[in-house]
Amino acid sequence: MLTLLHTFRERDYRLFFAGQGLSLIGYWIQSTAFNWLLYQLTDSALMLGYLTALINLPVLLLLPFAGSLVDRFERRWLLIVLQTLFAILALALAVLAHFELLTLPLIVLMGCLMSVLTAFDSPSRQAIVPRLVRNRDNLPAAISLNSMLFNTARAIGPPLAGWVMAQTGPAPCFLLNALSYLFMIAALLLMCLAPPLQGAKTRRVQGALENLRFILAAPPLRYLLLSYTLVAVAAMSVYVMLPVWAGEVIGGGPQGLGWLMGGIGAGALIGAALIGAQREPARLWPMFRLAAVLLGLSLALLSIAHGFWLAMLATILLGLAYIAQGVAANTLLQLSIEDDHRAGVMAFYLLAVFGTIPVGNLLGGWLSQMLGLHGAALAGGIAVLAVTALFWPTSTRVIRDLAGSNGALVPSREP
């Protein structure tokens, strides 16, 4: 834990942490209200899956190219522009919701616009972190703290959104999110970052392809991203159905949805802290695959949940396992990438994070329609355990090879 706290000696990181923390609480307040509105307007698990997949499709299509474009710009000013645009969209949602003008096509359109902005915002946030910590030894802790912050906000925002919606409706949720972006903008303006590395602009003519080749040339990275992607699809197939679980299984309405999403956030906070306490990259690989086992078992536990408390326990374990995997992958990747093409390579990690959302959403809607909510959760758990077992020999070989190379993630490239 002291390793994590040392990171706050960095002034720019303190500013970023505070501004992003308040902004992320606003984001999760809006996300919960948005998902609940979408479920109310569709009243169908299958349609909820289809439309959520459609909304997240721009991230899937744009991320590899957006990541390469981000490397061409000064990341702080790009983030300021993006936060301003997010705030404008959130304010528009607040006004439309207040006057009851939000229709299904309009909310899908607004969701797609936010998805386009996310394709540029996410790699920008990932790429700016190493410039916030001047001591490279603090980088793993900074990455873990970011994930802890994200999931602390996930634990706070949804229950708060559920309470606000129960009292006043969804419009104030969107307004709170619009105001929260002001804190992130203020933090970015107050930073005193070192100048970006020179020379990157002339090297990124085919940035997306170059970044893909970089990943394919390193067997550990290939395994890491492929394994994480397949497991994340199964996790997202259940996550998108949480509004239906809240409404039909535990009978909690919007407040129940807030608690379930908050449970995932609380578990994710624990998972991020466990990974952040590790300073040796080689130790993250065993934790990465054990988290996959826990994730599969969590989905199996959810499949037998018919009441609030067992569902809450399952979501806490689900959040812990999923984020532990994600933080381990993020940390290992960040430690292997040079700054001048960091955003481009991290875009492929984010593609595994965001790109699995529409695929998982479609799969979740279809499985829930065919097997019911409990059957879909069980199918997801079995799939995760099967994928983990399939990759177990590969992961064992990677761990052994890394132990022989002092934990270096990316070995010298071989044809």
BAKE-854759 format. One record per residue (C-alpha): residue number from 1; residue in three letters; chain; z, x, y. Coordinates in pm, 1 decimal, decimal comma. Layout:
% residues N
  pos  code  unit        up      east     north
  NUM   Ala     A         Z         X         Y
...
% end
This chain:
% residues 415
  pos  code  unit        up      east     north
    1   Met     A       0,0       0,0       0,0
    2   Leu     A      73,2     291,6     236,3
    3   Thr     A    -284,8     408,0     174,7
    4   Leu     A    -409,4      77,9     313,9
    5   Leu     A    -178,7      88,7     616,8
    6   His     A    -292,0     439,0     717,6
    7   Thr     A    -630,4     289,6     806,3
    8   Phe     A    -475,3     110,2    1106,0
    9   Arg     A    -431,9     443,0    1279,3
   10   Glu     A    -801,5     410,0    1363,8
   11   Arg     A    -829,2     226,2    1698,7
   12   Asp     A   -1178,2      85,1    1645,4
   13   Tyr     A   -1086,5     -41,1    1300,2
   14   Arg     A    -777,3    -216,3    1440,9
   15   Leu     A    -996,0    -398,5    1692,1
   16   Phe     A   -1251,3    -490,3    1427,7
   17   Phe     A    -980,7    -610,1    1187,8
   18   Ala     A    -816,8    -836,1    1447,4
   19   Gly     A   -1140,9    -982,1    1584,7
   20   Gln     A   -1297,2   -1035,6    1244,5
   21   Gly     A    -977,4   -1185,0    1103,5
   22   Leu     A    -965,8   -1465,6    1359,9
   23   Ser     A   -1340,6   -1518,9    1332,9
   24   Leu     A   -1324,7   -1546,0     952,9
   25   Ile     A   -1050,9   -1808,6     963,7
   26   Gly     A   -1284,8   -2012,1    1183,5
   27   Tyr     A   -1570,5   -1950,7     939,9
   28   Trp     A   -1373,0   -2084,7     642,2
   29   Ile     A   -1255,9   -2384,8     842,4
   30   Gln     A   -1619,0   -2466,8     916,5
   31   Ser     A   -1737,6   -2389,5     561,9
   32   Thr     A   -1487,4   -2631,7     410,1
   33   Ala     A   -1578,9   -2909,5     653,5
   34   Phe     A   -1949,5   -2841,5     602,1
   35   Asn     A   -1923,0   -2861,5     220,5
   36   Trp     A   -1718,7   -3179,7     236,2
   37   Leu     A   -1967,6   -3345,9     469,8
   38   Leu     A   -2253,6   -3243,0     242,5
   39   Tyr     A   -2078,0   -3393,0     -59,2
   40   Gln     A   -2008,0   -3715,4     129,8
   41   Leu     A   -2370,5   -3747,8     238,1
   42   Thr     A   -2508,5   -3683,3    -112,9
   43   Asp     A   -2236,2   -3839,5    -333,4
   44   Ser     A   -2391,2   -3651,2    -625,9
   45   Ala     A   -2294,0   -3329,1    -803,4
   46   Leu     A   -2658,7   -3259,8    -885,6
   47   Met     A   -2778,4   -3311,3    -526,5
   48   Leu     A   -2487,5   -3106,5    -394,6
   49   Gly     A   -2602,0   -2817,0    -614,1
   50   Tyr     A   -2968,0   -2852,1    -511,9
   51   Leu     A   -2902,7   -2875,3    -137,5
   52   Thr     A   -2647,4   -2594,6    -133,8
   53   Ala     A   -2903,1   -2379,0    -312,6
   54   Leu     A   -3165,9   -2471,7     -52,9
   55   Ile     A   -2931,5   -2385,3     232,7
   56   Asn     A   -2857,2   -2041,2      87,5
   57   Leu     A   -3220,2   -1964,3      -2,4
   58   Pro     A   -3298,5   -1780,7     326,9
   59   Val     A   -3030,6   -1522,3     245,6
   60   Leu     A   -3192,4   -1457,9     -91,3
   61   Leu     A   -3537,2   -1413,1      61,8
   62   Leu     A   -3445,6   -1215,6     374,0
   63   Leu     A   -3161,9    -980,1     276,7
   64   Pro     A   -3361,4    -677,9     146,3
   65   Phe     A   -3582,2    -676,7     456,4
   66   Ala     A   -3301,0    -767,3     696,6
   67   Gly     A   -3095,2    -474,5     569,4
   68   Ser     A   -3374,9    -228,8     643,7
   69   Leu     A   -3426,6    -379,0     989,5
   70   Val     A   -3055,3    -351,2    1068,7
   71   Asp     A   -3077,4      26,7    1018,4
   72   Arg     A   -3323,5      40,8    1309,5
   73   Phe     A   -3081,8    -104,9    1568,3
   74   Glu     A   -2746,9     -19,3    1724,9
   75   Arg     A   -2521,2    -221,9    1497,5
   76   Arg     A   -2251,4    -315,0    1748,5
   77   Trp     A   -2492,5    -482,9    1991,2
   78   Leu     A   -2678,5    -649,6    1707,5
   79   Leu     A   -2348,6    -796,6    1586,2
   80   Ile     A   -2266,5    -923,1    1936,4
   81   Val     A   -2599,1   -1107,6    1953,8
   82   Leu     A   -2548,8   -1254,8    1607,9
   83   Gln     A   -2193,0   -1374,9    1683,1
   84   Thr     A   -2322,1   -1545,8    1997,1
   85   Leu     A   -2591,1   -1730,1    1799,2
   86   Phe     A   -2338,2   -1834,3    1533,6
   87   Ala     A   -2111,1   -1972,3    1806,9
   88   Ile     A   -2395,3   -2176,6    1956,0
   89   Leu     A   -2478,1   -2330,2    1615,9
   90   Ala     A   -2111,8   -2412,2    1548,2
   91   Leu     A   -2079,1   -2576,1    1889,0
   92   Ala     A   -2391,5   -2782,4    1819,2
   93   Leu     A   -2242,0   -2896,9    1487,0
   94   Ala     A   -1920,2   -2997,7    1666,7
   95   Val     A   -2108,3   -3208,0    1920,3
   96   Leu     A   -2329,5   -3374,1    1658,3
   97   Ala     A   -2031,9   -3448,1    1431,4
   98   His     A   -1826,0   -3587,9    1719,7
   99   Phe     A   -2098,5   -3836,5    1811,7
  100   Glu     A   -2170,6   -3910,5    1441,7
  101   Leu     A   -2529,0   -3787,6    1470,5
  102   Leu     A   -2526,0   -3557,9    1166,5
  103   Thr     A   -2773,6   -3680,8     905,9
  104   Leu     A   -2844,4   -3514,9     571,9
  105   Pro     A   -3173,8   -3349,8     683,8
  106   Leu     A   -3007,9   -3227,5    1005,4
  107   Ile     A   -2705,6   -3073,1     831,8
  108   Val     A   -2935,1   -2899,5     580,7
  109   Leu     A   -3144,5   -2762,8     869,2
  110   Met     A   -2835,5   -2632,5    1048,9
  111   Gly     A   -2714,5   -2475,9     726,3
  112   Cys     A   -3049,0   -2298,7     677,6
  113   Leu     A   -3035,9   -2159,6    1033,0
  114   Met     A   -2688,1   -2019,3     969,7
  115   Ser     A   -2816,4   -1874,0     642,6
  116   Val     A   -3093,3   -1687,4     828,6
  117   Leu     A   -2837,2   -1537,0    1066,7
  118   Thr     A   -2613,5   -1443,0     773,0
  119   Ala     A   -2895,5   -1235,9     621,3
  120   Phe     A   -2874,0   -1005,7     925,9
  121   Asp     A   -2501,8   -1038,2     999,3
  122   Ser     A   -2366,3    -939,6     657,4
  123   Pro     A   -2539,3    -599,0     619,9
  124   Ser     A   -2454,3    -526,6     984,4
  125   Arg     A   -2083,9    -582,2     918,0
  126   Gln     A   -2096,0    -374,1     600,4
  127   Ala     A   -2281,0     -87,4     768,8
  128   Ile     A   -2055,7     -63,2    1074,4
  129   Val     A   -1733,5      -8,8     875,5
  130   Pro     A   -1781,7     367,4     807,9
  131   Arg     A   -1828,8     424,0    1182,3
  132   Leu     A   -1491,7     258,9    1248,8
  133   Val     A   -1296,2     514,0    1043,3
  134   Arg     A   -1338,4     876,4    1148,2
  135   Asn     A   -1138,1    1002,9     848,9
  136   Arg     A   -1363,4     946,4     544,5
  137   Asp     A   -1059,7     941,1     314,3
  138   Asn     A    -971,0     607,2     473,8
  139   Leu     A   -1306,7     448,7     385,5
  140   Pro     A   -1207,3     297,3      45,9
  141   Ala     A    -896,2     147,9     205,5
  142   Ala     A   -1101,8      12,2     497,3
  143   Ile     A   -1346,0    -157,2     257,9
  144   Ser     A   -1060,3    -310,5      60,0
  145   Leu     A    -884,2    -423,6     376,3
  146   Asn     A   -1204,0    -599,0     483,8
  147   Ser     A   -1211,7    -787,5     154,4
  148   Met     A    -841,2    -864,5     182,9
  149   Leu     A    -899,5    -994,9     534,8
  150   Phe     A   -1193,7   -1207,3     419,9
  151   Asn     A    -985,9   -1361,9     143,5
  152   Thr     A    -672,0   -1401,2     351,2
  153   Ala     A    -890,3   -1607,1     582,9
  154   Arg     A   -1020,4   -1792,3     275,3
  155   Ala     A    -660,0   -1873,1     181,5
  156   Ile     A    -572,2   -1994,7     534,2
  157   Gly     A    -890,7   -2160,8     657,8
  158   Pro     A    -965,9   -2423,5     388,0
  159   Pro     A    -616,5   -2580,6     372,1
  160   Leu     A    -612,9   -2588,5     752,9
  161   Ala     A    -958,2   -2749,8     751,9
  162   Gly     A    -841,2   -3008,5     500,3
  163   Trp     A    -546,5   -3099,4     722,9
  164   Val     A    -763,3   -3116,5    1037,6
  165   Met     A   -1023,7   -3335,0     865,4
  166   Ala     A    -754,8   -3566,5     729,8
  167   Gln     A    -613,8   -3608,0    1082,8
  168   Thr     A    -919,0   -3608,6    1310,8
  169   Gly     A   -1241,9   -3566,3    1111,8
  170   Pro     A   -1480,1   -3268,0    1079,8
  171   Ala     A   -1587,1   -3217,4    1444,9
  172   Pro     A   -1278,5   -3013,8    1551,4
  173   Cys     A   -1335,8   -2780,8    1253,9
  174   Phe     A   -1676,0   -2682,7    1391,3
  175   Leu     A   -1532,8   -2643,4    1741,5
  176   Leu     A   -1256,0   -2412,3    1615,5
  177   Asn     A   -1518,0   -2195,2    1447,2
  178   Ala     A   -1725,8   -2174,3    1764,4
  179   Leu     A   -1420,7   -2055,2    1959,8
  180   Ser     A   -1325,6   -1802,7    1690,2
  181   Tyr     A   -1645,3   -1601,9    1743,3
  182   Leu     A   -1524,1   -1512,4    2092,7
  183   Phe     A   -1253,4   -1291,3    1939,6
  184   Met     A   -1507,8   -1096,5    1735,9
  185   Ile     A   -1731,8   -1049,9    2040,0
  186   Ala     A   -1436,1    -924,3    2246,8
  187   Ala     A   -1338,4    -673,4    1976,7
  188   Leu     A   -1693,2    -537,3    1955,4
  189   Leu     A   -1711,5    -495,5    2333,6
  190   Leu     A   -1383,9    -298,4    2339,1
  191   Met     A   -1486,8     -47,2    2072,2
  192   Cys     A   -1576,6     315,4    2149,0
  193   Leu     A   -1796,7     404,8    1852,5
  194   Ala     A   -1945,1     746,4    1790,7
  195   Pro     A   -2321,7     751,4    1855,3
  196   Pro     A   -2535,3     650,8    1553,9
  197   Leu     A   -2709,5     915,0    1350,0
  198   Gln     A   -3051,5    1010,8    1482,1
  199   Gly     A   -3370,1    1015,7    1282,4
  200   Ala     A   -3323,0     697,1    1084,4
  201   Lys     A   -3592,0     503,1    1265,2
  202   Thr     A   -3875,2     726,4    1153,0
  203   Arg     A   -3761,7     727,3     788,7
  204   Arg     A   -3749,3     355,6     725,7
  205   Val     A   -4118,0     263,0     728,6
  206   Gln     A   -4082,6     115,8     378,7
  207   Gly     A   -3707,2      80,0     389,6
  208   Ala     A   -3664,7    -199,7     137,0
  209   Leu     A   -3875,8     -22,5    -126,4
  210   Glu     A   -3708,4     312,5     -63,0
  211   Asn     A   -3365,0     154,7     -99,4
  212   Leu     A   -3467,7     -14,7    -423,0
  213   Arg     A   -3596,1     315,8    -561,5
  214   Phe     A   -3266,8     479,6    -468,1
  215   Ile     A   -3075,5     221,9    -673,5
  216   Leu     A   -3314,1     234,4    -970,1
  217   Ala     A   -3290,8     614,5    -981,1
  218   Ala     A   -2913,9     598,2   -1048,7
  219   Pro     A   -2817,2     442,3   -1387,1
  220   Pro     A   -2459,6     362,3   -1273,5
  221   Leu     A   -2593,9     163,3    -978,0
  222   Arg     A   -2840,4     -23,2   -1197,7
  223   Tyr     A   -2562,6    -125,4   -1435,2
  224   Leu     A   -2321,8    -207,8   -1152,6
  225   Leu     A   -2555,0    -444,1    -966,4
  226   Leu     A   -2709,9    -609,0   -1273,4
  227   Ser     A   -2375,4    -676,9   -1440,8
  228   Tyr     A   -2218,1    -805,9   -1118,7
  229   Thr     A   -2516,9   -1028,9   -1046,2
  230   Leu     A   -2512,9   -1200,1   -1385,3
  231   Val     A   -2137,3   -1259,0   -1372,7
  232   Ala     A   -2155,6   -1388,1   -1014,7
  233   Val     A   -2415,9   -1650,5   -1109,8
  234   Ala     A   -2171,1   -1803,0   -1357,6
  235   Ala     A   -1885,9   -1793,5   -1104,5
  236   Met     A   -2095,4   -1956,7    -832,3
  237   Ser     A   -2207,5   -2232,7   -1069,7
  238   Val     A   -1845,6   -2351,3   -1078,5
  239   Tyr     A   -1752,4   -2270,3    -718,5
  240   Val     A   -2015,1   -2505,1    -573,6
  241   Met     A   -1862,8   -2793,9    -769,6
  242   Leu     A   -1516,4   -2760,3    -612,5
  243   Pro     A   -1568,6   -3063,9    -383,6
  244   Val     A   -1638,1   -3269,7    -696,7
  245   Trp     A   -1331,9   -3126,4    -873,0
  246   Ala     A   -1121,3   -3216,7    -568,5
  247   Gly     A   -1259,4   -3569,3    -546,4
  248   Glu     A   -1297,6   -3670,5    -913,3
  249   Val     A   -1058,2   -3456,8   -1121,9
  250   Ile     A    -745,1   -3394,3    -914,6
  251   Gly     A    -802,8   -3687,1    -676,2
  252   Gly     A    -708,7   -3482,4    -372,2
  253   Gly     A    -996,6   -3556,4    -133,7
  254   Pro     A   -1057,6   -3307,0     148,2
  255   Gln     A    -696,3   -3182,3     134,6
  256   Gly     A    -736,8   -3112,2    -237,3
  257   Leu     A   -1057,9   -2920,4    -168,7
  258   Gly     A    -873,4   -2714,7      89,2
  259   Trp     A    -602,2   -2624,0    -162,3
  260   Leu     A    -850,3   -2529,1    -436,2
  261   Met     A   -1050,5   -2307,5    -201,2
  262   Gly     A    -724,9   -2167,2     -67,0
  263   Gly     A    -621,6   -2084,8    -424,6
  264   Ile     A    -937,6   -1881,9    -471,0
  265   Gly     A    -864,2   -1704,0    -143,1
  266   Ala     A    -505,3   -1624,7    -244,1
  267   Gly     A    -616,4   -1481,2    -576,8
  268   Ala     A    -891,0   -1285,8    -406,7
  269   Leu     A    -635,9   -1131,2    -171,3
  270   Ile     A    -441,1   -1000,2    -471,1
  271   Gly     A    -758,2    -867,6    -633,2
  272   Ala     A    -865,5    -683,7    -319,4
  273   Ala     A    -520,3    -527,0    -282,0
  274   Leu     A    -525,8    -401,8    -641,6
  275   Ile     A    -862,2    -233,3    -587,9
  276   Gly     A    -768,8     -97,7    -244,4
  277   Ala     A    -471,3      89,6    -388,1
  278   Gln     A    -711,3     305,9    -593,9
  279   Arg     A    -827,5     631,1    -432,8
  280   Glu     A   -1032,6     768,2    -724,7
  281   Pro     A   -1375,3     601,2    -769,7
  282   Ala     A   -1382,6     673,8   -1144,4
  283   Arg     A   -1077,5     449,8   -1195,0
  284   Leu     A   -1261,7     152,7   -1046,0
  285   Trp     A   -1508,7     126,4   -1335,1
  286   Pro     A   -1255,4      16,1   -1601,3
  287   Met     A   -1109,6    -229,5   -1350,5
  288   Phe     A   -1459,8    -360,8   -1276,5
  289   Arg     A   -1527,2    -465,8   -1636,1
  290   Leu     A   -1171,4    -588,5   -1706,7
  291   Ala     A   -1206,6    -816,1   -1402,0
  292   Ala     A   -1513,4    -967,9   -1569,4
  293   Val     A   -1306,7   -1047,6   -1878,9
  294   Leu     A   -1040,4   -1215,0   -1663,9
  295   Leu     A   -1307,9   -1412,0   -1478,7
  296   Gly     A   -1449,6   -1549,5   -1805,5
  297   Leu     A   -1102,0   -1649,5   -1924,7
  298   Ser     A   -1028,8   -1813,8   -1587,5
  299   Leu     A   -1336,4   -2033,6   -1618,8
  300   Ala     A   -1230,6   -2128,6   -1972,0
  301   Leu     A    -885,6   -2221,0   -1837,2
  302   Leu     A   -1044,4   -2435,7   -1565,4
  303   Ser     A   -1243,4   -2618,8   -1833,5
  304   Ile     A    -921,1   -2765,1   -1978,6
  305   Ala     A    -763,3   -2848,2   -1639,9
  306   His     A    -711,3   -3219,5   -1570,0
  307   Gly     A    -433,4   -3193,2   -1312,6
  308   Phe     A    -366,6   -3016,4    -985,5
  309   Trp     A    -141,0   -2730,2   -1097,0
  310   Leu     A    -353,1   -2600,6   -1384,8
  311   Ala     A    -663,7   -2621,5   -1166,5
  312   Met     A    -481,0   -2425,4    -894,1
  313   Leu     A    -377,2   -2155,3   -1143,6
  314   Ala     A    -735,1   -2128,2   -1267,7
  315   Thr     A    -876,0   -2095,5    -915,5
  316   Ile     A    -621,3   -1826,0    -824,2
  317   Leu     A    -718,0   -1620,7   -1130,8
  318   Leu     A   -1084,8   -1687,7   -1062,9
  319   Gly     A   -1054,7   -1557,1    -707,2
  320   Leu     A    -859,7   -1250,4    -821,3
  321   Ala     A   -1114,8   -1150,3   -1084,3
  322   Tyr     A   -1430,3   -1223,2    -884,2
  323   Ile     A   -1319,9   -1036,7    -572,1
  324   Ala     A   -1174,7    -744,2    -768,4
  325   Gln     A   -1522,6    -694,9    -912,6
  326   Gly     A   -1690,5    -732,6    -575,9
  327   Val     A   -1458,1    -492,6    -392,5
  328   Ala     A   -1494,0    -231,7    -668,0
  329   Ala     A   -1873,5    -256,2    -644,4
  330   Asn     A   -1866,6    -241,6    -263,6
  331   Thr     A   -1638,9      63,6    -257,5
  332   Leu     A   -1841,4     258,1    -512,8
  333   Leu     A   -2165,9     184,7    -329,0
  334   Gln     A   -2033,5     273,2      17,3
  335   Leu     A   -1907,0     609,3    -108,3
  336   Ser     A   -2254,5     696,7    -237,2
  337   Ile     A   -2469,6     609,0      66,8
  338   Glu     A   -2564,4     810,2     373,7
  339   Asp     A   -2516,5     629,0     704,3
  340   Asp     A   -2880,3     629,4     817,2
  341   His     A   -2984,3     385,6     543,1
  342   Arg     A   -2647,0     231,6     459,2
  343   Ala     A   -2734,4    -123,6     565,4
  344   Gly     A   -3056,2    -119,4     364,9
  345   Val     A   -2886,9     -21,0      40,0
  346   Met     A   -2587,0    -246,9      95,8
  347   Ala     A   -2831,9    -533,0     142,6
  348   Phe     A   -2901,8    -518,6    -230,2
  349   Tyr     A   -2530,7    -547,8    -302,0
  350   Leu     A   -2518,5    -844,2     -64,8
  351   Leu     A   -2823,5    -983,9    -241,4
  352   Ala     A   -2612,0    -986,5    -557,5
  353   Val     A   -2335,5   -1163,9    -361,2
  354   Phe     A   -2542,2   -1416,8    -165,0
  355   Gly     A   -2851,3   -1431,3    -383,5
  356   Thr     A   -2647,8   -1557,4    -675,8
  357   Ile     A   -2525,8   -1850,4    -466,4
  358   Pro     A   -2846,5   -2062,1    -474,7
  359   Val     A   -2910,3   -1971,1    -839,1
  360   Gly     A   -2551,5   -2053,4    -931,5
  361   Asn     A   -2563,3   -2371,7    -722,8
  362   Leu     A   -2870,4   -2498,6    -907,5
  363   Leu     A   -2722,7   -2403,4   -1243,3
  364   Gly     A   -2388,3   -2560,7   -1155,5
  365   Gly     A   -2546,5   -2889,3   -1048,6
  366   Trp     A   -2760,2   -2904,7   -1363,1
  367   Leu     A   -2478,2   -2810,5   -1602,6
  368   Ser     A   -2236,6   -3055,7   -1439,9
  369   Gln     A   -2495,1   -3330,9   -1475,5
  370   Met     A   -2560,2   -3244,6   -1841,3
  371   Leu     A   -2215,6   -3135,5   -1965,5
  372   Gly     A   -1974,3   -3273,2   -1707,2
  373   Leu     A   -1748,5   -3061,3   -1486,6
  374   His     A   -1528,2   -2934,4   -1769,7
  375   Gly     A   -1822,0   -2854,1   -1994,5
  376   Ala     A   -1995,9   -2664,8   -1713,5
  377   Ala     A   -1683,2   -2452,9   -1651,9
  378   Leu     A   -1656,0   -2371,8   -2023,7
  379   Ala     A   -2024,8   -2278,1   -2040,7
  380   Gly     A   -1976,3   -2047,4   -1741,2
  381   Gly     A   -1675,7   -1879,7   -1902,2
  382   Ile     A   -1859,3   -1821,8   -2230,1
  383   Ala     A   -2158,9   -1679,4   -2040,5
  384   Val     A   -1939,8   -1432,4   -1845,7
  385   Leu     A   -1768,2   -1309,4   -2161,9
  386   Ala     A   -2102,9   -1276,7   -2339,1
  387   Val     A   -2254,8   -1072,2   -2053,9
  388   Thr     A   -1945,3    -850,4   -2040,2
  389   Ala     A   -1962,5    -789,4   -2414,8
  390   Leu     A   -2335,4    -712,0   -2386,9
  391   Phe     A   -2276,1    -448,6   -2117,8
  392   Trp     A   -1956,3    -306,1   -2271,2
  393   Pro     A   -2130,2     -11,1   -2447,9
  394   Thr     A   -2323,2      68,6   -2128,5
  395   Ser     A   -2010,0      62,1   -1915,0
  396   Thr     A   -1828,4     284,8   -2165,4
  397   Arg     A   -2111,6     538,0   -2143,8
  398   Val     A   -2109,0     526,9   -1761,5
  399   Ile     A   -1731,0     578,7   -1749,1
  400   Arg     A   -1757,2     873,2   -1987,3
  401   Asp     A   -2040,5    1033,3   -1788,8
  402   Leu     A   -1858,2     990,6   -1457,2
  403   Ala     A   -1542,1    1142,5   -1601,4
  404   Gly     A   -1747,9    1449,9   -1686,5
  405   Ser     A   -1889,4    1472,3   -1333,2
  406   Asn     A   -1555,1    1439,8   -1148,1
  407   Gly     A   -1621,9    1075,5   -1060,1
  408   Ala     A   -1947,3    1124,6    -870,0
  409   Leu     A   -2112,4     785,8    -864,2
  410   Val     A   -2473,1     885,6    -812,7
  411   Pro     A   -2580,6    1183,3   -1020,1
  412   Ser     A   -2880,8    1396,5    -940,4
  413   Arg     A   -3189,7    1179,6    -972,8
  414   Glu     A   -3392,7    1221,3   -1286,7
  415   Pro     A   -3732,2    1068,8   -1362,4
% end
